[in-house]
Every structure is written in structure tokens, then in C-alpha cells.
Amino acid sequence: MIQYMLRVGIDCRFAHTKSGLGCYTRELVQALLQRNDPITYTLFTRFDDEDWLHSLQPHIYNLQSTPYPHYSFSEQLLLPGAIRHAHIDLYFAPHFNVPLLCPVPFVVTIHDLTLHRFPNEASMFRRTAYRRVMQHAVSKAKKIIAVSQTVADDIVHMYGNDVRQKISIIHEAVGSQFVPQPEHMQRSVRQKYNLQKPFFLYVGNAKEHKNVPLLLEGFCASHLADTELVLVIGEGSGPDSLPPHVRVLRSVPTADVAALYSTARAFVTATSYEGFGLPIAEALACACPIIAPRVGALPEILGSRGRFIELTKESLVDALHCPPPPSVDRWKRGWEAVAEETVCCLC
């Protein structure tokens, strides 16, 4: 039980992006601010007038502009001063990169240890910096939030059993928009994006470990007539070239993504590793059938609610020819539950 007004600063510098980290930060901050905890929040943002801030009640938080990019020298050199200037008791980073000279105790969320396994063409300098900052976050954090048991186990495996006692596993949630969409919304989104054929859907980025080339190879080898593969790619680059019947959609609004999940034949991914797999949860929430490999946290999140494949072209082809039915057991976890469990870590 908190006996005083705790002052917590939240690193919201990812919140303006369309990335998974941006979604996690926005949704969690909104849920935290709707609670009636004896906590005052200071939000550290890249810009003063980010669109997502307009939905928040301005009198219930303080705002501090910190225009320092992630993984930058300015983050390491100048962000500690901004944290000190905010007069907070605790710094919460919904990511692992806390300044090495953070002047107050901190809590971090670790979503995955992907760069330990898949450098994704990162330079040697960035890989070295990543490992140094991650090691600092794990060893110095007051509490560590892991988004799955898989991530918690990876942290312990990489950094030792001594850190296990300060790890809390808090699964992510999906936004309230992710529910099965009515037929008229499905028709509308098909018309908007000129989707005249049945389609399989992929939502995510095109980094190395996502294995998008294997996904394309498997789809092409399936020779499914009058069927398309739709890739909803967020930030970052996509495939260099596209085979026939493959489409890439960018900057898709959240409501449209929910409608795409609801009307797709199945969500399909050939990823090599996931610390959680937010698109999997979103697809489940929309009653979309799932085709995915048994890797990382996906068995933990998906359970028996989809079809697991091997990371081979042949396994993909077989699954595309015989996708699973929609699961009646949808993902219904909301951000209110995540916020409640997160507050326990902040206190």
C-alpha cells in the first residue's frame, strides 16, 4: 500500500511511432492514467504535440519534451539531466534502454532478446551498445517486467539466476478495437484496399528473424489460384521485390487492421523468434485463424488455438492448403489488467 504520492516518470519516446513498442507504450500509459492510484506521472516524449496525447486528460500528468532518439549519444548524455530535472522518484522504461547514468531507481519492460540471436544487419557498434545497455537494465533495474515466460527464461539464461527474483511476467493486451468486425466493415476494408480475392495476412515488420522471404517462397509454392498474400508492414523496409499475388500495405489505421484480421483466410507468419507476438494476440482477438511456427513465446500465447508449422517451405505449403478454423477461444486480455499488474511493479 502506497502511503505517499509516488512520482513516476515514463519513457514515452516510442509512443509516436507505429511500432509494437509504440502501441504498447500508448495503450499502457492511457490505462495507467485512467486509474486512481496515488501516483503522479511525468511523460517523457520526443515532441510536445504528439497526436496520441490529445486523447489524454492534460491535468493528470506532466509532460517533458526529451527530443533524444533511442540508441543515441544524446540519450546517454542528456536524458539523465532531464530525468533529474523532473524530480521523479522512479523511472519506468517500457523498453530496455535506460541511460547508463540514470539518476533514480528504474523499472523496465523487456519484450524480447532478439538482437542476442538475430543481429538484423546491425553494425558491430550497435550490437555492442545494445548488449551493454541491456546488461545495465537487467542488473540495475528495481523490477523487470517480462512480457512472457519465454522472455523471463531467456533473461535468466543470459544473465544468471540471481535476476529471477525481480522478474514479473505480465502478458501484453490488445486494444479494444480488436474484436471480430461486422460484415459491412469487412466489405468496406476490402473495397478500400481493392482486395477482391481471398487472402492470407501477415502483420509485422520485415526484419531478418521474421523470415518474410520464406513466407513468400511458401506462398508462391502453394500455387493457390485466386488467392493473395497481404503484408501489412509497419515501420522499416519491406521486401525488395514482390512475386505475383502478393501485396504490401503500409500506414494502415488500427480499425482497418482489425477488419483485415476479421476477413482474412488466416494470419500466417514464418518468424524464427517472438518474445510475445502481439499480432498473434490481435488476430486471436478478431477470431482470425492462425498459422505460425512453434518458436519463442508463440506456443505460450497461441496454445491450441491455431496450427503450428515447421520453418520449411513444405510445411508452409501444407498449412496454406489446409488452414485451421477460427478459434472460439479469443484473446480478451485488456490493458486495464496490464496496468494493474504494472502498478504493482512500480510500487
Contacts in CASP RR format, 6 or more apart in sequence:
PFRMAT RR
TARGET T0000
AUTHOR 0000-0000-0000
METHOD contacts of the structure
MODEL  1
MIQYMLRVGIDCRFAHTKSGLGCYTRELVQALLQRNDPITYTLFTRFDDE
DWLHSLQPHIYNLQSTPYPHYSFSEQLLLPGAIRHAHIDLYFAPHFNVPL
LCPVPFVVTIHDLTLHRFPNEASMFRRTAYRRVMQHAVSKAKKIIAVSQT
VADDIVHMYGNDVRQKISIIHEAVGSQFVPQPEHMQRSVRQKYNLQKPFF
LYVGNAKEHKNVPLLLEGFCASHLADTELVLVIGEGSGPDSLPPHVRVLR
SVPTADVAALYSTARAFVTATSYEGFGLPIAEALACACPIIAPRVGALPE
ILGSRGRFIELTKESLVDALHCPPPPSVDRWKRGWEAVAEETVCCLC
2 37 0 8 1.000
2 38 0 8 1.000
2 39 0 8 1.000
2 347 0 8 1.000
4 38 0 8 1.000
5 38 0 8 1.000
5 39 0 8 1.000
5 40 0 8 1.000
6 38 0 8 1.000
6 39 0 8 1.000
6 40 0 8 1.000
6 89 0 8 1.000
6 90 0 8 1.000
6 346 0 8 1.000
6 347 0 8 1.000
7 39 0 8 1.000
7 40 0 8 1.000
7 42 0 8 1.000
7 87 0 8 1.000
7 88 0 8 1.000
7 89 0 8 1.000
7 90 0 8 1.000
8 39 0 8 1.000
8 40 0 8 1.000
8 41 0 8 1.000
8 42 0 8 1.000
8 88 0 8 1.000
8 89 0 8 1.000
8 90 0 8 1.000
8 91 0 8 1.000
8 92 0 8 1.000
8 346 0 8 1.000
9 41 0 8 1.000
9 42 0 8 1.000
9 43 0 8 1.000
9 44 0 8 1.000
9 83 0 8 1.000
9 86 0 8 1.000
9 88 0 8 1.000
9 90 0 8 1.000
9 91 0 8 1.000
9 92 0 8 1.000
10 25 0 8 1.000
10 29 0 8 1.000
10 32 0 8 1.000
10 41 0 8 1.000
10 42 0 8 1.000
10 43 0 8 1.000
10 44 0 8 1.000
10 92 0 8 1.000
10 94 0 8 1.000
11 25 0 8 1.000
11 44 0 8 1.000
11 91 0 8 1.000
11 92 0 8 1.000
11 93 0 8 1.000
11 94 0 8 1.000
11 95 0 8 1.000
11 98 0 8 1.000
12 25 0 8 1.000
12 29 0 8 1.000
12 43 0 8 1.000
12 44 0 8 1.000
12 45 0 8 1.000
13 44 0 8 1.000
13 45 0 8 1.000
13 46 0 8 1.000
13 66 0 8 1.000
13 68 0 8 1.000
13 69 0 8 1.000
13 70 0 8 1.000
14 21 0 8 1.000
14 22 0 8 1.000
14 25 0 8 1.000
14 70 0 8 1.000
14 94 0 8 1.000
14 95 0 8 1.000
15 22 0 8 1.000
15 25 0 8 1.000
15 26 0 8 1.000
15 29 0 8 1.000
15 45 0 8 1.000
15 50 0 8 1.000
15 52 0 8 1.000
16 22 0 8 1.000
16 45 0 8 1.000
16 46 0 8 1.000
16 47 0 8 1.000
16 50 0 8 1.000
16 51 0 8 1.000
16 52 0 8 1.000
17 235 0 8 1.000
18 234 0 8 1.000
18 235 0 8 1.000
18 251 0 8 1.000
19 205 0 8 1.000
19 234 0 8 1.000
19 235 0 8 1.000
20 278 0 8 1.000
21 94 0 8 1.000
21 95 0 8 1.000
21 111 0 8 1.000
23 278 0 8 1.000
24 94 0 8 1.000
24 109 0 8 1.000
24 111 0 8 1.000
24 172 0 8 1.000
24 278 0 8 1.000
25 94 0 8 1.000
26 52 0 8 1.000
27 173 0 8 1.000
27 175 0 8 1.000
27 335 0 8 1.000
27 338 0 8 1.000
28 94 0 8 1.000
28 335 0 8 1.000
28 338 0 8 1.000
28 339 0 8 1.000
28 342 0 8 1.000
29 41 0 8 1.000
29 43 0 8 1.000
29 56 0 8 1.000
30 55 0 8 1.000
30 56 0 8 1.000
30 335 0 8 1.000
31 335 0 8 1.000
31 336 0 8 1.000
31 338 0 8 1.000
31 339 0 8 1.000
32 39 0 8 1.000
32 41 0 8 1.000
32 339 0 8 1.000
32 342 0 8 1.000
32 343 0 8 1.000
33 41 0 8 1.000
33 56 0 8 1.000
33 57 0 8 1.000
33 60 0 8 1.000
33 61 0 8 1.000
34 336 0 8 1.000
34 339 0 8 1.000
35 339 0 8 1.000
35 340 0 8 1.000
35 343 0 8 1.000
37 343 0 8 1.000
39 343 0 8 1.000
39 346 0 8 1.000
40 61 0 8 1.000
40 62 0 8 1.000
41 60 0 8 1.000
41 61 0 8 1.000
41 62 0 8 1.000
42 61 0 8 1.000
42 62 0 8 1.000
42 63 0 8 1.000
42 64 0 8 1.000
42 86 0 8 1.000
42 88 0 8 1.000
43 53 0 8 1.000
43 61 0 8 1.000
43 62 0 8 1.000
43 63 0 8 1.000
43 64 0 8 1.000
44 64 0 8 1.000
44 66 0 8 1.000
44 79 0 8 1.000
44 82 0 8 1.000
44 83 0 8 1.000
44 86 0 8 1.000
45 53 0 8 1.000
45 63 0 8 1.000
45 64 0 8 1.000
45 65 0 8 1.000
45 66 0 8 1.000
46 65 0 8 1.000
46 66 0 8 1.000
46 67 0 8 1.000
46 68 0 8 1.000
46 69 0 8 1.000
47 65 0 8 1.000
47 67 0 8 1.000
48 63 0 8 1.000
48 65 0 8 1.000
53 63 0 8 1.000
62 86 0 8 1.000
64 82 0 8 1.000
64 85 0 8 1.000
64 86 0 8 1.000
66 78 0 8 1.000
66 79 0 8 1.000
66 82 0 8 1.000
68 74 0 8 1.000
68 75 0 8 1.000
68 78 0 8 1.000
68 79 0 8 1.000
68 82 0 8 1.000
69 75 0 8 1.000
70 95 0 8 1.000
70 97 0 8 1.000
71 97 0 8 1.000
71 126 0 8 1.000
71 129 0 8 1.000
71 130 0 8 1.000
75 97 0 8 1.000
75 99 0 8 1.000
76 99 0 8 1.000
76 100 0 8 1.000
76 101 0 8 1.000
79 99 0 8 1.000
80 99 0 8 1.000
80 101 0 8 1.000
80 102 0 8 1.000
80 103 0 8 1.000
81 103 0 8 1.000
83 91 0 8 1.000
83 99 0 8 1.000
83 102 0 8 1.000
83 103 0 8 1.000
83 104 0 8 1.000
84 103 0 8 1.000
84 104 0 8 1.000
88 104 0 8 1.000
89 104 0 8 1.000
89 105 0 8 1.000
90 104 0 8 1.000
90 105 0 8 1.000
90 106 0 8 1.000
90 107 0 8 1.000
90 142 0 8 1.000
90 346 0 8 1.000
91 98 0 8 1.000
91 102 0 8 1.000
91 104 0 8 1.000
91 105 0 8 1.000
91 106 0 8 1.000
91 107 0 8 1.000
92 106 0 8 1.000
92 107 0 8 1.000
92 108 0 8 1.000
92 342 0 8 1.000
92 346 0 8 1.000
93 106 0 8 1.000
93 107 0 8 1.000
93 108 0 8 1.000
93 109 0 8 1.000
93 137 0 8 1.000
94 108 0 8 1.000
94 109 0 8 1.000
95 108 0 8 1.000
95 109 0 8 1.000
95 111 0 8 1.000
96 108 0 8 1.000
96 109 0 8 1.000
96 110 0 8 1.000
96 133 0 8 1.000
96 134 0 8 1.000
96 137 0 8 1.000
96 138 0 8 1.000
97 133 0 8 1.000
97 134 0 8 1.000
97 137 0 8 1.000
98 106 0 8 1.000
98 108 0 8 1.000
98 133 0 8 1.000
98 136 0 8 1.000
98 137 0 8 1.000
98 140 0 8 1.000
98 141 0 8 1.000
100 132 0 8 1.000
100 133 0 8 1.000
100 136 0 8 1.000
102 140 0 8 1.000
105 142 0 8 1.000
106 140 0 8 1.000
106 141 0 8 1.000
106 142 0 8 1.000
107 141 0 8 1.000
107 142 0 8 1.000
107 143 0 8 1.000
107 144 0 8 1.000
107 145 0 8 1.000
107 345 0 8 1.000
107 346 0 8 1.000
108 137 0 8 1.000
108 141 0 8 1.000
108 143 0 8 1.000
108 144 0 8 1.000
108 145 0 8 1.000
109 144 0 8 1.000
109 145 0 8 1.000
109 146 0 8 1.000
109 147 0 8 1.000
109 170 0 8 1.000
110 134 0 8 1.000
110 137 0 8 1.000
110 138 0 8 1.000
110 144 0 8 1.000
110 145 0 8 1.000
110 146 0 8 1.000
110 147 0 8 1.000
110 151 0 8 1.000
110 155 0 8 1.000
111 147 0 8 1.000
111 151 0 8 1.000
111 275 0 8 1.000
111 276 0 8 1.000
112 147 0 8 1.000
112 151 0 8 1.000
112 154 0 8 1.000
112 273 0 8 1.000
112 274 0 8 1.000
112 275 0 8 1.000
112 276 0 8 1.000
113 134 0 8 1.000
113 151 0 8 1.000
113 154 0 8 1.000
113 155 0 8 1.000
113 158 0 8 1.000
113 275 0 8 1.000
114 120 0 8 1.000
114 207 0 8 1.000
114 209 0 8 1.000
114 273 0 8 1.000
114 275 0 8 1.000
115 122 0 8 1.000
115 127 0 8 1.000
115 130 0 8 1.000
115 131 0 8 1.000
116 131 0 8 1.000
116 154 0 8 1.000
116 158 0 8 1.000
117 209 0 8 1.000
117 272 0 8 1.000
117 273 0 8 1.000
118 207 0 8 1.000
118 208 0 8 1.000
118 209 0 8 1.000
118 272 0 8 1.000
118 273 0 8 1.000
119 127 0 8 1.000
119 208 0 8 1.000
120 207 0 8 1.000
120 208 0 8 1.000
120 209 0 8 1.000
121 208 0 8 1.000
122 130 0 8 1.000
135 159 0 8 1.000
137 144 0 8 1.000
138 144 0 8 1.000
138 155 0 8 1.000
138 159 0 8 1.000
138 163 0 8 1.000
139 159 0 8 1.000
139 163 0 8 1.000
141 166 0 8 1.000
142 166 0 8 1.000
143 166 0 8 1.000
143 167 0 8 1.000
143 168 0 8 1.000
143 345 0 8 1.000
143 346 0 8 1.000
144 155 0 8 1.000
144 163 0 8 1.000
144 166 0 8 1.000
144 167 0 8 1.000
144 168 0 8 1.000
145 167 0 8 1.000
145 168 0 8 1.000
145 169 0 8 1.000
145 170 0 8 1.000
145 342 0 8 1.000
145 345 0 8 1.000
146 152 0 8 1.000
146 155 0 8 1.000
146 167 0 8 1.000
146 168 0 8 1.000
146 169 0 8 1.000
146 170 0 8 1.000
147 169 0 8 1.000
147 170 0 8 1.000
147 171 0 8 1.000
147 172 0 8 1.000
147 275 0 8 1.000
147 276 0 8 1.000
147 297 0 8 1.000
148 169 0 8 1.000
148 171 0 8 1.000
148 275 0 8 1.000
148 276 0 8 1.000
148 297 0 8 1.000
148 300 0 8 1.000
148 301 0 8 1.000
149 169 0 8 1.000
149 297 0 8 1.000
149 300 0 8 1.000
150 274 0 8 1.000
150 275 0 8 1.000
150 296 0 8 1.000
150 297 0 8 1.000
150 300 0 8 1.000
151 169 0 8 1.000
151 275 0 8 1.000
151 276 0 8 1.000
151 297 0 8 1.000
152 164 0 8 1.000
152 167 0 8 1.000
152 169 0 8 1.000
154 275 0 8 1.000
155 163 0 8 1.000
155 167 0 8 1.000
156 163 0 8 1.000
156 164 0 8 1.000
156 167 0 8 1.000
168 341 0 8 1.000
168 344 0 8 1.000
168 345 0 8 1.000
170 338 0 8 1.000
170 341 0 8 1.000
170 342 0 8 1.000
170 345 0 8 1.000
171 276 0 8 1.000
171 301 0 8 1.000
171 333 0 8 1.000
171 338 0 8 1.000
172 276 0 8 1.000
172 277 0 8 1.000
172 278 0 8 1.000
172 281 0 8 1.000
172 333 0 8 1.000
172 338 0 8 1.000
173 281 0 8 1.000
173 333 0 8 1.000
173 334 0 8 1.000
173 335 0 8 1.000
173 337 0 8 1.000
173 338 0 8 1.000
174 278 0 8 1.000
174 281 0 8 1.000
174 282 0 8 1.000
174 285 0 8 1.000
174 331 0 8 1.000
174 333 0 8 1.000
174 334 0 8 1.000
175 254 0 8 1.000
175 282 0 8 1.000
175 285 0 8 1.000
175 334 0 8 1.000
175 335 0 8 1.000
176 334 0 8 1.000
177 254 0 8 1.000
177 255 0 8 1.000
177 258 0 8 1.000
178 258 0 8 1.000
178 261 0 8 1.000
178 282 0 8 1.000
178 285 0 8 1.000
178 286 0 8 1.000
179 258 0 8 1.000
179 285 0 8 1.000
179 286 0 8 1.000
180 262 0 8 1.000
180 286 0 8 1.000
180 287 0 8 1.000
180 330 0 8 1.000
181 189 0 8 1.000
181 258 0 8 1.000
181 259 0 8 1.000
181 261 0 8 1.000
181 262 0 8 1.000
181 263 0 8 1.000
181 286 0 8 1.000
185 255 0 8 1.000
185 259 0 8 1.000
185 262 0 8 1.000
186 259 0 8 1.000
186 262 0 8 1.000
186 263 0 8 1.000
188 259 0 8 1.000
189 195 0 8 1.000
189 256 0 8 1.000
189 259 0 8 1.000
189 260 0 8 1.000
189 263 0 8 1.000
190 196 0 8 1.000
190 263 0 8 1.000
192 256 0 8 1.000
193 230 0 8 1.000
193 247 0 8 1.000
193 249 0 8 1.000
193 256 0 8 1.000
193 260 0 8 1.000
195 228 0 8 1.000
195 230 0 8 1.000
195 247 0 8 1.000
195 263 0 8 1.000
197 226 0 8 1.000
197 227 0 8 1.000
197 228 0 8 1.000
197 245 0 8 1.000
198 226 0 8 1.000
198 227 0 8 1.000
198 228 0 8 1.000
198 265 0 8 1.000
199 227 0 8 1.000
199 228 0 8 1.000
199 229 0 8 1.000
199 230 0 8 1.000
199 247 0 8 1.000
199 264 0 8 1.000
199 265 0 8 1.000
200 219 0 8 1.000
200 227 0 8 1.000
200 228 0 8 1.000
200 229 0 8 1.000
200 230 0 8 1.000
200 264 0 8 1.000
200 265 0 8 1.000
200 266 0 8 1.000
200 267 0 8 1.000
200 268 0 8 1.000
200 291 0 8 1.000
200 320 0 8 1.000
200 323 0 8 1.000
201 229 0 8 1.000
201 230 0 8 1.000
201 232 0 8 1.000
201 260 0 8 1.000
201 261 0 8 1.000
201 264 0 8 1.000
201 265 0 8 1.000
201 266 0 8 1.000
201 267 0 8 1.000
201 268 0 8 1.000
201 283 0 8 1.000
201 288 0 8 1.000
202 212 0 8 1.000
202 215 0 8 1.000
202 229 0 8 1.000
202 230 0 8 1.000
202 231 0 8 1.000
202 232 0 8 1.000
202 267 0 8 1.000
202 268 0 8 1.000
202 269 0 8 1.000
203 232 0 8 1.000
203 257 0 8 1.000
203 260 0 8 1.000
203 261 0 8 1.000
203 267 0 8 1.000
203 279 0 8 1.000
203 282 0 8 1.000
203 283 0 8 1.000
204 210 0 8 1.000
204 232 0 8 1.000
204 233 0 8 1.000
204 234 0 8 1.000
204 279 0 8 1.000
205 233 0 8 1.000
205 234 0 8 1.000
205 235 0 8 1.000
205 236 0 8 1.000
205 238 0 8 1.000
206 212 0 8 1.000
206 231 0 8 1.000
206 233 0 8 1.000
206 236 0 8 1.000
206 237 0 8 1.000
206 238 0 8 1.000
206 239 0 8 1.000
209 271 0 8 1.000
209 272 0 8 1.000
209 273 0 8 1.000
210 269 0 8 1.000
210 270 0 8 1.000
210 271 0 8 1.000
210 272 0 8 1.000
211 270 0 8 1.000
211 271 0 8 1.000
211 272 0 8 1.000
211 311 0 8 1.000
212 231 0 8 1.000
212 238 0 8 1.000
212 239 0 8 1.000
212 270 0 8 1.000
213 239 0 8 1.000
214 270 0 8 1.000
214 311 0 8 1.000
214 313 0 8 1.000
214 316 0 8 1.000
215 229 0 8 1.000
215 268 0 8 1.000
215 269 0 8 1.000
215 270 0 8 1.000
215 316 0 8 1.000
216 229 0 8 1.000
216 239 0 8 1.000
216 242 0 8 1.000
216 243 0 8 1.000
216 246 0 8 1.000
217 313 0 8 1.000
217 316 0 8 1.000
218 313 0 8 1.000
218 316 0 8 1.000
218 317 0 8 1.000
218 320 0 8 1.000
219 229 0 8 1.000
219 243 0 8 1.000
219 245 0 8 1.000
219 246 0 8 1.000
219 316 0 8 1.000
219 320 0 8 1.000
220 243 0 8 1.000
220 244 0 8 1.000
221 313 0 8 1.000
221 316 0 8 1.000
221 317 0 8 1.000
222 316 0 8 1.000
222 317 0 8 1.000
222 320 0 8 1.000
222 321 0 8 1.000
224 320 0 8 1.000
224 321 0 8 1.000
227 245 0 8 1.000
227 265 0 8 1.000
228 245 0 8 1.000
228 246 0 8 1.000
228 247 0 8 1.000
229 245 0 8 1.000
229 246 0 8 1.000
229 247 0 8 1.000
229 268 0 8 1.000
230 246 0 8 1.000
230 247 0 8 1.000
230 248 0 8 1.000
230 249 0 8 1.000
230 260 0 8 1.000
230 264 0 8 1.000
231 238 0 8 1.000
231 239 0 8 1.000
231 246 0 8 1.000
231 247 0 8 1.000
231 248 0 8 1.000
231 249 0 8 1.000
232 249 0 8 1.000
232 250 0 8 1.000
232 252 0 8 1.000
232 257 0 8 1.000
232 260 0 8 1.000
233 248 0 8 1.000
233 249 0 8 1.000
233 250 0 8 1.000
234 250 0 8 1.000
234 251 0 8 1.000
238 248 0 8 1.000
239 246 0 8 1.000
239 248 0 8 1.000
242 248 0 8 1.000
252 260 0 8 1.000
257 282 0 8 1.000
258 282 0 8 1.000
258 286 0 8 1.000
261 267 0 8 1.000
261 282 0 8 1.000
261 283 0 8 1.000
261 285 0 8 1.000
261 286 0 8 1.000
261 288 0 8 1.000
262 286 0 8 1.000
262 287 0 8 1.000
262 288 0 8 1.000
264 288 0 8 1.000
265 289 0 8 1.000
265 323 0 8 1.000
266 288 0 8 1.000
266 289 0 8 1.000
266 290 0 8 1.000
266 291 0 8 1.000
266 320 0 8 1.000
266 323 0 8 1.000
266 324 0 8 1.000
267 279 0 8 1.000
267 280 0 8 1.000
267 283 0 8 1.000
267 288 0 8 1.000
267 289 0 8 1.000
267 290 0 8 1.000
267 291 0 8 1.000
267 292 0 8 1.000
268 290 0 8 1.000
268 291 0 8 1.000
268 292 0 8 1.000
268 316 0 8 1.000
268 319 0 8 1.000
268 320 0 8 1.000
269 279 0 8 1.000
269 280 0 8 1.000
269 291 0 8 1.000
269 292 0 8 1.000
269 293 0 8 1.000
270 293 0 8 1.000
270 309 0 8 1.000
270 311 0 8 1.000
270 316 0 8 1.000
271 292 0 8 1.000
271 293 0 8 1.000
271 295 0 8 1.000
271 298 0 8 1.000
272 293 0 8 1.000
272 295 0 8 1.000
272 311 0 8 1.000
273 295 0 8 1.000
273 296 0 8 1.000
274 280 0 8 1.000
274 295 0 8 1.000
274 296 0 8 1.000
274 297 0 8 1.000
274 298 0 8 1.000
274 301 0 8 1.000
275 296 0 8 1.000
275 297 0 8 1.000
276 297 0 8 1.000
276 301 0 8 1.000
277 297 0 8 1.000
277 298 0 8 1.000
277 301 0 8 1.000
280 290 0 8 1.000
280 292 0 8 1.000
280 298 0 8 1.000
280 301 0 8 1.000
280 302 0 8 1.000
281 301 0 8 1.000
281 331 0 8 1.000
281 333 0 8 1.000
282 331 0 8 1.000
283 290 0 8 1.000
284 290 0 8 1.000
284 302 0 8 1.000
284 305 0 8 1.000
284 327 0 8 1.000
284 329 0 8 1.000
284 330 0 8 1.000
284 331 0 8 1.000
285 330 0 8 1.000
285 331 0 8 1.000
285 332 0 8 1.000
286 330 0 8 1.000
287 326 0 8 1.000
287 327 0 8 1.000
287 328 0 8 1.000
287 330 0 8 1.000
288 326 0 8 1.000
289 306 0 8 1.000
289 307 0 8 1.000
289 323 0 8 1.000
289 324 0 8 1.000
289 325 0 8 1.000
289 326 0 8 1.000
289 327 0 8 1.000
290 302 0 8 1.000
290 305 0 8 1.000
290 306 0 8 1.000
290 307 0 8 1.000
290 324 0 8 1.000
290 327 0 8 1.000
291 306 0 8 1.000
291 307 0 8 1.000
291 309 0 8 1.000
291 316 0 8 1.000
291 319 0 8 1.000
291 320 0 8 1.000
291 323 0 8 1.000
291 324 0 8 1.000
292 298 0 8 1.000
292 302 0 8 1.000
292 306 0 8 1.000
292 307 0 8 1.000
292 308 0 8 1.000
292 309 0 8 1.000
293 308 0 8 1.000
293 309 0 8 1.000
293 310 0 8 1.000
293 311 0 8 1.000
294 308 0 8 1.000
294 309 0 8 1.000
295 311 0 8 1.000
298 308 0 8 1.000
299 308 0 8 1.000
301 331 0 8 1.000
302 308 0 8 1.000
305 327 0 8 1.000
305 329 0 8 1.000
306 324 0 8 1.000
306 327 0 8 1.000
307 319 0 8 1.000
307 323 0 8 1.000
307 324 0 8 1.000
309 315 0 8 1.000
309 316 0 8 1.000
309 318 0 8 1.000
309 319 0 8 1.000
END
